Every structure is written in C-alpha cells, then in structure tokens.
Amino acid sequence: MNEIETLSNRLTQTFIKSKKFGPTISEGTFHGPSLMDSLAGINFNEAKRRVIQGRHSIWEIVNHCSYWMEEFTSSLEGIPIKDVYEYEDWPATGSNKNEWEKDNERLTIAYTNLKNEIIKMEKKRLNEIVNCSFHNVVFQFTIRKMLYGLIDHNLYHTGQISILRE
C-alpha cells in the first residue's frame, strides 16, 4: 500500500461507521468509535446542548470538523488557505432539527470531497508546502503533515463528542 492509499484509508477509518465481524474482528478502528459512530443517534437537542459552560457543543464540533475538511480540500485543489478567524474556525450552529441534519450532511460531503481529492493526488504532492495564517500568525507545513494532522484532529474531536454524549 502506498502512502496515498494509507492516508485515504486512515481518513476513512476516522470517519465512517464501523462494520463488526463477529466478537473479535472489526473493520473499524483500533482507537474506538469513528466520527460517525460517535454521532450516531445524537438528536438536535443533544447536539445543541452545552454540557460545560464556555466549551463547545457537539454541533459546534461537527461544524468545526466540516470547516477544516473543506479548507484542506480547497488547498489540495490549489486554493490557498485564507487567514482563519474564530467565526470561521468555529462556525455558528443552526437552531432547529433540519439545520442539524443539514450540518451532518455537510460533514459527510466535506469528508467525501476530501477523500476524493486525496485519492486522485500524486504522491509527489505530499511534500508541497501549504501556507496558512491563523489569527495573523503564519504557518507552513507539507501536505503530508496537513493530512496526517487532519486525521489526528478528527480523532481528537471524536473523543470530545464521545465524552459530551448523554
């Protein structure tokens, strides 16, 4: 398996619902639930609820993960990552069940688009430098680091969602 396939597979494992095969073998992940596993069955009220004052809700985390997958997809398409501000990094949530469902669909579309860009990417691009500024601080990293970082990012937030669930 080449590194592009590895990145694609790791992204998929962090995102899709696990398929279980008997009591000991799983097609899922070693680390625990995927992002979609952690969101299974969460309703609008639970998603919007702020469990800890001053911390993010599940819905905010979903929008945050979507935002970064969209930004990195654009980056792979050759569109520079713009200066990121708080309102973009943590997009606002909606206020009803239909908007919750729409944001879940956005998350799936963001994942699918990123996966498709990774699959068609040439391996030599993994060493290309990406520029990003975050609150006016400039960062440079390779596409490889960006993608592995995004995988870690999704896992981190999956853990948060698992803790915030009722």
SVG drawing of the C-alpha trace seen along z (x, -y; Angstrom):
<svg xmlns="http://www.w3.org/2000/svg" viewBox="-36 -39 44 53">
<polyline fill="none" stroke="black" stroke-width="0.4" points="0.0,0.0 1.4,-3.4 1.2,-6.5 -1.7,-8.0 -3.7,-4.8 -2.6,-4.8 -3.8,-8.4 -7.1,-7.7 -7.7,-4.6 -6.8,-6.3 -9.1,-9.2 -11.9,-6.7 -11.3,-4.8 -11.6,-8.0 -14.9,-8.9 -17.1,-6.0 -19.3,-3.8 -17.5,-0.6 -18.6,2.7 -18.3,5.5 -17.4,9.1 -18.0,11.4 -16.9,10.9 -13.2,10.1 -12.6,8.9 -13.6,5.4 -13.2,3.5 -13.4,0.4 -10.6,-1.3 -8.3,-0.4 -8.8,-3.7 -12.5,-3.4 -15.5,-4.9 -15.2,-6.8 -16.6,-10.3 -19.8,-9.0 -20.0,-6.3 -19.7,-9.0 -22.6,-11.0 -24.9,-8.0 -28.3,-8.7 -27.5,-12.2 -30.6,-14.3 -30.9,-18.1 -31.3,-18.9 -28.3,-16.8 -26.2,-18.3 -27.0,-21.9 -26.7,-21.4 -23.6,-23.0 -22.6,-20.4 -19.8,-22.6 -20.2,-26.3 -17.7,-28.1 -16.9,-24.9 -18.1,-23.8 -21.3,-21.8 -21.3,-18.7 -22.9,-20.7 -20.1,-23.3 -17.6,-20.5 -19.3,-19.0 -19.2,-22.3 -15.6,-22.8 -14.6,-19.4 -16.5,-20.2 -14.8,-23.6 -11.3,-22.1 -12.0,-19.3 -13.4,-21.8 -10.4,-24.1 -8.0,-21.3 -9.9,-20.0 -9.7,-23.5 -6.0,-23.6 -5.5,-20.3 -7.4,-21.9 -4.8,-24.7 -6.8,-27.3 -4.7,-28.9 -6.0,-28.7 -7.0,-32.2 -6.4,-33.8 -8.6,-31.9 -10.7,-33.7 -12.7,-32.4 -16.1,-32.7 -14.8,-30.5 -12.8,-28.1 -15.9,-27.5 -18.9,-28.3 -22.2,-29.1 -24.8,-26.4 -28.4,-26.4 -31.4,-26.5 -33.6,-23.5 -33.6,-19.8 -33.5,-20.4 -30.4,-22.6 -28.8,-19.9 -29.4,-17.3 -28.1,-19.7 -24.9,-20.2 -24.5,-16.4 -24.9,-16.2 -22.3,-18.9 -19.9,-16.9 -20.4,-13.8 -19.9,-15.9 -16.8,-17.5 -15.3,-14.1 -16.3,-12.7 -14.8,-15.6 -11.5,-15.4 -11.3,-11.7 -11.8,-12.1 -9.0,-14.8 -6.6,-12.5 -7.3,-9.5 -6.5,-11.4 -3.4,-13.2 0.0,-12.3 2.5,-11.1 5.0,-13.8 2.5,-16.4 2.8,-15.2 6.0,-17.3 4.4,-20.5 4.3,-23.4 1.0,-24.8 0.8,-28.3 -1.9,-29.2 -2.4,-32.1 -4.3,-31.7 -5.2,-34.9 -2.5,-36.6 0.2,-34.0 1.6,-32.4 2.2,-28.6 3.9,-26.5 3.6,-22.7 3.7,-20.0 0.5,-18.5 1.6,-15.2 1.7,-16.9 -1.6,-18.7 -3.4,-15.4 -2.0,-13.4 -2.8,-16.4 -6.4,-16.4 -6.7,-12.7 -5.5,-13.4 -7.8,-16.5 -10.9,-14.4 -9.9,-11.7 -9.4,-14.4 -12.9,-15.8 -14.4,-12.4 -13.2,-11.8 -14.7,-15.1 -18.1,-14.1 -18.0,-10.8 -17.5,-12.5 -20.2,-15.1 -22.9,-12.5 -25.6,-11.8"/>
</svg>
